[in-house]
Amino acid sequence: MIRLFTMLQEYDGLPEGLLETNSRHLADRLGAPSLIHLAGAREPALFVSVLMHGNETVGWDAIRGLLLERRARFGDLRLPRALSLFIGNVTAAASGVRRLPGQPDYNRVWPGSQLAPTIEHRLMRRVVEILSERRVFASLDLHNNTGLNPHYACVNRLDNRFLHLATLFSRTVVYFIRPAGVQSMAMAELCPSVTVECGKVGEQQGIEHAWRLIDAALHLTDIPEHPLPARDIDLFHTVAQVKIPEDVSFAFAPADGDLVLDPELERMNFRELARGTAFARVRTGSGAVLAVIDELGLDVGSRYFGLEGGELRLRQRVMPSMLTRDETVIRQDCLGYLMERYGEHLPGSA
């Protein structure tokens, strides 16, 4: 059965041939973002979203592999829990890009978004409405990232259920409340929800890790509410997003620009950097070369960076994440994030 709502297609059951279709051809098979409901032994359903960014294929590769394996083993899916699967930006996936020109970022337009309304906002709002009506057990949003990062999970609430779900994937967990409009924050109104970052595109270990997470979540009978022992989790808090303003030119050394970045900057990810660490070189007279935005939307660049002898240096100890060399991602999204350790904020830690 298929139902249409603006751009959204909704199915009860798998469309014919879907599992044989790779991410580049989903637009031909589906034509639009699609919400697919699959029956299982337990209700309510686990919600899994994939391809919020068209070039981040780990989620589709993992869920497709899991469902194909179950069908081959049992003759049908025989899921231990019902599953609702949302397949997002299929048109961007066809071109292997994060988003197409003129499209918003599909992971910035969920309820709570601060962007100007678009048809994609309506689409995501409808997805949330459907899941609210049907009820949902938990939510997983599956991503790749572009820089050198460990596999880690993200939560938007410091709630024991959310943290237990996150540590099914990794003991490294990041708490953030900005940027707004992300899937996990919208779904947190309905159920425990996490975002997982599964390393670079095409890495088999990332696909297998995501597969194991989905399988484990489908087999849960409930999600514990008791506190996690502090020794079982490394919790970090995202304190700021680092962006390069559109009017600032940037390059990776030895090339030149208003801002010259270290070609090895991705190696700073998830490393605690000392006060005074050189972050970049700045051309004289370039003005503000970074926008550093905190959870309240305030520019706090002067809190974290200072200019000394033409070098941008850290003013306090921080840990970066998701720093990337991908120039398209830097322009479409951000250069990366700054974090702090947050273990003392574990709820009722044991």
Buried (B, 14 or more C-beta within 10 A) or exposed (E): EEEEBEBBBBBEEBBEEBBEBEBBBBBEBBEBBBBBBBBBEBEBBBBBBBBBBBBBBBBBBBBBBBBEEBBEEEEEBEBBBBBBBBBBBBBBBBEEBBBEEEBBBBBBBBBBBEBEEBEBBBBBBBBBEBBEEBEBBBBBBBBBBBBBBEBBBBBBBBBBBBBBBBBBBBBBBBBBBBBBBBBBBBBBEBBBBBBBBBBBBEBEEBBBBBBBBBBEBBEBEEBEEEBBEEEEBBBBBBBBBBBBEEEBBBBBBEEEBBBBBBEEBBEBBBEEBEEEBEBBBBBEEBEBBBBBBBBEEEBBBEBBBBEEEEBBBBBBEBBBBBBBBBEEBBEEBBBBBBBBEBEEEBBEBE
